[in-house]
Amino acid sequence: MEVDTRTDKPFLPYGRQHVTDEDIRAVVEVLKSDYLTQGPAVEAFEEALARTVGADNVVACSNGTAALHLAMLAMGVGEGDVVVTTPITFMASANCARYTAAAVQFVDVDPNTALIDPDRLERALQRDRQKKIKAVIPVHFAGQPADLIRVHEMAREHGAYVVDDACHALGASFTHRDQVYKLGGNRYSDMTAFSFHSVKHVAMGEGGAVATANPDLAERLGRFRNHGIQQAYPVNSHMAYASDGTPNPWYHELQELGFNYRVSDLAAALGRSQLMRLEGSLKRRREIAALYGELIRERFEGGEVSPLAVRPNVSHAYHLYVVQVKFDYFGVDRATVMRRLREANIGSQVHYIPVHLQPYYQKHSGTGPGDCPMAEQYYARALTIPMYPELADTDCERVIDELARALRRVGWK
């Protein structure tokens, strides 16, 4: 473990995985089994995840990007279609549409939460008189549920799908009319994408999944995950059936082009084991967030450093803990602050550079500075500090103390 030579205190990354002896045993069992991939551990993981989020169908895949791409393929999104998403997200939320040759339209965020702004989405849908918008991808950024109910209502009225990006938000939920709805297991989305990257709540190294209540979409998701291969409804019936009319057991067909987005049994076994600790992980993350909030209010009474706002009636999953810092107030730039934190053996990150400012989208979508001013305002102040269940309260205190030192300027205490 890295140690700061000034303090002899361990390095605190912005996020990290937690692997237990139980996780290791689960993977070793697969290593000793007959299947390393395309075996029973994948189905067992899908069933466990479906129970966890309350979904009717779950299709596991190789990563969160693949999950989003599979959702686009399952809906038949393609050239001539438009997919709407937010600029404050990992690029995969937009890239998944470009993989199918669809256009991407960015809708600005609420700068207090960094979540898609429903009012701006409503205006974007109203302007789409030719009904080119085929899907809306709200992102539950940092683990906080977006206003999925309103997004769904507007999308339905417009005739568009909703694919909510819950890659940050496994275990998050929201309450509506005294009913609690889990992300991935509610009627306000057609499909929900999850990620199981190493710093996520469930760390499979790489892994993803799509949850849906629609069995037809689930069938298409599974087919596109496996190259597009299918056995049902053959076109070449003379090859598919024996002379007595029984199906030939080896026969399969490629009717649509798919991808190899399968997840291994090794990763699935690890994921299923980690799912068993999800509730404890979420509980600790929420405790850390509450402590951070108290410490920030005590240290920065003027609001010059503040957490992102939390929407009412939501249960936040806290994949990330992002603060908004008025760097100009302190007379120091963000890079200097991050360097000072690193010198104190504390990791930090920026989530994210607005996607509409990426050169690819400037070229292909014609976007640029000023198009999403709230996202750009958020980005200018964003700083992600450590958030993972193994942080002790004293670690959190150290993070905020070192952040205050990193921001210190002449005349400021």
C-alpha positions in Angstrom: 0.0 0.0 0.0 1.2 3.5 -0.9 2.2 5.6 2.1 2.7 9.4 2.3 6.2 10.0 3.5 5.0 13.2 5.2 2.3 11.6 7.2 2.8 7.8 7.1 -0.9 7.5 6.4 -2.2 5.2 3.7 -3.3 6.3 0.2 -7.1 6.9 0.0 -8.2 6.5 -3.7 -11.4 8.1 -4.9 -12.9 4.6 -5.2 -11.8 1.0 -4.9 -13.0 -2.6 -4.9 -13.4 -4.8 -1.8 -12.8 -8.5 -2.3 -13.3 -11.0 0.5 -12.3 -14.6 1.1 -15.9 -15.5 0.2 -15.5 -13.8 -3.2 -12.3 -15.7 -3.8 -13.9 -19.0 -2.9 -16.7 -18.4 -5.3 -14.3 -17.7 -8.2 -12.1 -20.8 -7.2 -15.2 -23.0 -7.4 -15.8 -21.9 -11.0 -12.1 -22.4 -11.8 -12.5 -26.0 -10.6 -15.8 -26.5 -12.5 -16.5 -27.6 -16.1 -17.3 -24.0 -17.2 -15.3 -20.9 -17.3 -17.8 -19.2 -19.6 -21.3 -19.8 -20.9 -22.0 -21.9 -17.9 -24.5 -21.9 -14.9 -22.8 -19.2 -12.9 -24.0 -16.5 -15.4 -27.7 -17.6 -15.1 -27.3 -17.7 -11.3 -25.9 -14.2 -11.3 -28.8 -13.0 -13.5 -31.3 -14.5 -11.2 -29.7 -13.0 -8.1 -29.5 -9.5 -9.7 -33.2 -9.8 -10.8 -34.2 -10.6 -7.2 -32.0 -7.7 -5.9 -33.6 -5.0 -8.1 -37.0 -6.6 -8.5 -36.7 -7.1 -12.3 -38.6 -9.6 -14.4 -35.7 -10.2 -16.7 -31.9 -9.6 -16.4 -29.4 -10.1 -19.2 -25.8 -10.0 -18.0 -23.0 -8.9 -20.4 -19.4 -7.9 -20.6 -19.5 -4.3 -19.3 -21.8 -1.3 -18.8 -21.0 0.1 -22.2 -22.1 -3.2 -23.8 -25.3 -3.0 -21.7 -26.1 0.3 -23.2 -25.2 -0.8 -26.7 -27.4 -3.9 -26.3 -30.3 -1.7 -25.3 -30.0 0.3 -28.4 -29.8 -2.8 -30.6 -32.8 -4.3 -28.8 -34.9 -1.2 -29.6 -33.8 -1.1 -33.2 -32.2 2.3 -32.8 -30.3 3.2 -36.0 -29.5 5.8 -38.7 -32.1 8.6 -38.8 -33.0 8.2 -35.1 -32.0 10.6 -32.3 -31.1 9.6 -28.8 -31.2 12.1 -26.0 -28.9 12.0 -23.0 -27.1 14.3 -20.5 -23.5 15.7 -21.0 -22.5 14.9 -17.4 -21.9 11.2 -17.7 -19.3 8.7 -18.9 -19.1 8.9 -22.7 -20.7 5.4 -23.1 -24.1 7.0 -22.4 -23.8 8.8 -25.7 -21.5 6.5 -27.6 -24.0 3.7 -27.5 -26.2 5.6 -29.8 -23.4 6.4 -32.2 -22.5 2.7 -32.4 -25.8 2.2 -34.2 -25.4 5.4 -36.4 -28.1 7.3 -34.5 -27.6 11.0 -33.7 -27.0 12.2 -30.2 -28.7 15.2 -28.6 -27.5 16.6 -25.3 -29.9 18.0 -22.7 -28.5 20.2 -20.0 -28.5 19.4 -16.3 -29.6 20.9 -13.1 -26.2 22.2 -11.8 -27.2 21.5 -8.2 -27.5 17.7 -8.8 -25.8 17.2 -12.2 -28.9 15.2 -13.2 -30.8 15.7 -16.5 -33.1 18.7 -16.3 -36.7 17.6 -17.0 -37.8 21.0 -18.1 -35.1 21.2 -20.7 -35.9 17.7 -21.8 -39.5 18.7 -22.2 -38.5 21.6 -24.5 -36.3 19.3 -26.5 -39.1 16.8 -27.1 -41.5 19.6 -28.0 -39.1 20.8 -30.7 -38.9 17.3 -32.2 -41.9 17.7 -34.4 -40.7 15.0 -36.8 -40.5 12.5 -33.9 -36.9 11.5 -34.6 -36.2 11.1 -30.9 -36.4 7.3 -30.4 -34.9 7.0 -26.9 -34.1 9.0 -23.8 -31.2 8.0 -21.6 -31.4 9.7 -18.2 -28.3 9.1 -16.1 -28.5 8.4 -12.4 -25.3 10.3 -11.8 -23.1 9.5 -8.8 -25.8 7.1 -7.6 -28.7 9.5 -7.3 -31.9 8.7 -9.1 -32.9 11.2 -11.8 -36.6 12.3 -12.1 -37.5 9.0 -13.8 -41.2 9.4 -13.4 -41.3 12.7 -15.3 -38.8 11.6 -17.9 -40.9 8.5 -18.6 -44.2 10.4 -18.8 -42.7 12.8 -21.4 -41.0 10.1 -23.4 -44.2 8.0 -23.5 -46.2 10.9 -24.7 -43.6 11.5 -27.4 -43.4 7.8 -28.4 -39.9 7.3 -27.3 -38.2 4.6 -25.2 -36.5 5.2 -21.8 -33.3 3.5 -21.1 -32.1 4.6 -17.7 -28.3 4.5 -17.1 -27.9 3.1 -13.6 -24.3 2.2 -14.0 -23.6 4.4 -10.9 -26.7 3.5 -9.0 -27.1 -0.2 -8.2 -29.4 -0.4 -5.1 -30.8 3.2 -5.5 -34.5 3.8 -5.3 -37.1 6.5 -5.2 -40.5 6.9 -3.6 -43.7 7.9 -5.4 -47.1 8.1 -3.9 -45.9 6.1 -0.9 -44.5 3.3 -3.1 -40.8 2.6 -3.2 -39.4 1.8 -6.6 -35.9 0.3 -7.2 -33.9 1.2 -10.2 -34.1 -1.7 -12.6 -37.4 -3.0 -11.1 -40.0 -0.3 -11.9 -42.4 0.5 -14.6 -40.9 3.9 -15.4 -38.2 2.6 -17.8 -38.1 0.1 -20.7 -34.6 -1.0 -19.8 -32.1 -0.2 -17.1 -28.3 -0.6 -17.6 -25.9 -1.5 -14.9 -22.1 -1.6 -14.6 -19.9 -3.8 -12.5 -16.5 -2.2 -13.1 -13.9 -2.5 -10.3 -14.9 0.7 -8.5 -18.7 0.0 -8.6 -20.9 -1.3 -5.8 -20.5 -4.8 -7.2 -17.0 -5.2 -8.6 -16.6 -8.0 -11.2 -13.5 -6.5 -12.8 -15.6 -5.9 -15.9 -19.3 -6.7 -16.2 -22.7 -5.3 -17.0 -26.4 -6.1 -17.2 -29.7 -4.9 -18.6 -32.9 -5.3 -16.6 -36.3 -5.1 -18.3 -39.9 -6.1 -17.7 -40.4 -6.7 -21.4 -39.7 -10.4 -22.4 -39.4 -9.5 -26.1 -36.7 -7.0 -25.3 -35.0 -9.5 -23.0 -34.9 -12.1 -25.8 -33.4 -9.6 -28.2 -30.8 -8.5 -25.6 -29.8 -12.1 -25.1 -29.5 -12.8 -28.8 -27.5 -9.7 -29.6 -25.2 -10.5 -26.6 -24.3 -13.8 -28.4 -23.3 -12.7 -31.9 -27.0 -12.5 -32.9 -27.2 -16.3 -33.0 -30.6 -17.8 -32.4 -32.2 -21.3 -32.6 -35.9 -20.4 -32.6 -37.9 -19.5 -35.7 -35.3 -20.7 -38.3 -35.3 -19.3 -41.8 -33.5 -22.3 -43.3 -36.1 -24.9 -42.1 -34.7 -27.6 -44.4 -31.4 -27.4 -42.4 -33.0 -26.8 -39.0 -35.1 -30.0 -38.9 -34.5 -33.7 -39.4 -36.6 -35.7 -41.8 -39.0 -36.6 -39.1 -39.6 -33.0 -38.2 -37.6 -32.9 -35.0 -35.1 -30.0 -34.5 -31.5 -30.7 -35.3 -29.8 -30.2 -31.9 -26.7 -28.5 -33.4 -28.5 -26.1 -35.6 -28.4 -22.3 -35.1 -28.8 -19.3 -37.3 -27.5 -15.8 -37.7 -30.4 -13.6 -38.7 -29.2 -10.3 -37.3 -25.6 -9.2 -36.7 -24.7 -9.2 -33.0 -21.7 -9.0 -30.8 -19.7 -11.1 -28.4 -20.8 -9.3 -25.3 -20.9 -12.4 -23.1 -19.7 -12.3 -19.5 -17.6 -15.1 -18.1 -18.6 -17.5 -15.3 -15.6 -16.2 -13.3 -16.9 -12.7 -13.3 -20.5 -13.8 -12.7 -19.5 -15.8 -9.7 -17.6 -12.9 -8.2 -20.6 -10.6 -8.9 -23.1 -12.9 -7.3 -20.9 -13.2 -4.2 -20.5 -9.4 -4.0 -24.3 -8.9 -4.4 -24.7 -10.6 -1.0 -23.0 -7.6 0.6 -24.7 -4.9 -1.3 -27.0 -3.7 1.5 -24.2 -3.3 3.9 -22.1 -1.4 1.3 -25.0 1.0 0.6 -25.6 1.6 4.3 -21.9 2.5 4.9 -21.8 4.7 1.8 -24.8 6.7 3.1 -23.2 7.0 6.5 -20.0 8.3 4.9 -22.0 10.8 2.8 -23.8 12.1 5.9 -20.5 12.5 7.7 -18.9 14.3 4.8 -21.9 16.7 4.7 -21.5 17.5 8.3 -17.7 18.0 8.0 -18.1 20.2 4.9 -20.7 22.4 6.6 -18.5 22.9 9.6 -15.3 23.6 7.7 -16.8 25.7 4.8 -19.6 27.7 6.5 -19.9 30.1 3.6 -20.8 27.4 1.1 -17.7 27.8 -1.0 -17.4 24.0 -0.9 -20.7 22.1 -1.1 -21.9 18.6 -1.8 -24.3 18.0 -4.7 -27.9 18.5 -3.7 -30.0 15.4 -3.0 -33.5 15.2 -4.5 -36.4 14.6 -2.2 -37.8 11.1 -2.0 -34.8 9.3 -3.2 -32.4 6.7 -1.7 -29.0 7.6 -3.0 -26.5 4.8 -3.8 -23.4 7.1 -3.5 -21.1 5.5 -6.1 -19.3 8.8 -6.1 -19.1 11.7 -3.7 -18.8 14.9 -5.7 -18.3 18.4 -4.2 -18.6 21.7 -5.9 -15.7 24.0 -5.2 -15.5 27.7 -5.9 -11.9 27.5 -6.9 -11.8 31.3 -7.8 -12.8 32.1 -4.3 -9.8 30.4 -2.9 -7.5 31.7 -5.6 -6.2 28.3 -6.6 -6.9 26.1 -9.7 -8.3 22.6 -9.6 -5.1 20.9 -10.9 -3.1 22.4 -8.0 -5.7 21.3 -5.5 -5.7 17.7 -6.9 -1.9 17.7 -6.8 -1.8 18.9 -3.2 -4.3 16.2 -2.3 -2.2 13.6 -4.0 0.9 14.8 -2.1 -1.1 14.1 1.0 -1.9 10.6 -0.3 -5.5 11.3 -1.1 -6.9 10.5 -4.5 -9.4 12.7 -6.3 -10.9 12.8 -9.8 -13.2 14.9 -12.0 -16.5 13.3 -13.1 -16.9 14.3 -15.9 -15.7 16.5 -18.7 -19.0 17.4 -20.4 -19.5 15.0 -23.3 -20.7 17.7 -25.6 -17.2 19.3 -25.4 -15.4 16.2 -26.5 -13.9 16.6 -30.0 -15.8 13.7 -31.4 -19.2 15.2 -30.6 -18.1 18.7 -31.6 -17.5 17.1 -35.0 -20.4 14.8 -35.3 -23.1 16.6 -33.3 -21.9 20.2 -33.9 -21.8 20.9 -30.2 -19.5 23.3 -28.4 -19.0 25.6 -25.4 -22.2 27.3 -24.3 -24.5 24.6 -25.6 -25.1 23.2 -22.1 -24.1 26.1 -19.8 -25.3 24.4 -16.5 -23.2 21.3 -17.3 -20.2 23.5 -18.0 -20.8 25.5 -14.7 -21.0 22.2 -12.8 -17.8 20.9 -14.5 -15.8 24.0 -13.6 -16.4 23.3 -9.9 -16.5 19.5 -9.8 -14.2 17.5 -7.6 -14.7 13.8 -6.6 -13.3 12.8 -3.2 -12.9 9.3 -1.8 -16.0 7.2 -1.4 -16.0 3.5 -0.7 -17.4 1.4 2.3 -14.0 0.7 3.9 -13.3 4.3 4.7 -13.2 4.9 8.4 -14.7 8.1 9.9 -11.2 9.2 10.7 -10.4 8.8 7.0 -13.3 11.1 6.1 -12.1 13.7 8.6 -8.6 13.5 7.1 -10.0 14.0 3.5 -11.8 17.2 4.5 -8.9 18.5 6.5 -6.5 17.9 3.6 -9.0 19.5 1.2 -9.1 22.6 3.4 -5.3 22.7 3.4 -5.1 22.3 -0.4 -7.5 25.2 -0.8 -5.8 27.5 1.7 -4.8 30.9 0.4 -3.3 34.0 2.1 -5.8 35.5 4.5 -8.1 32.5 4.5 -8.5 30.2 7.5 
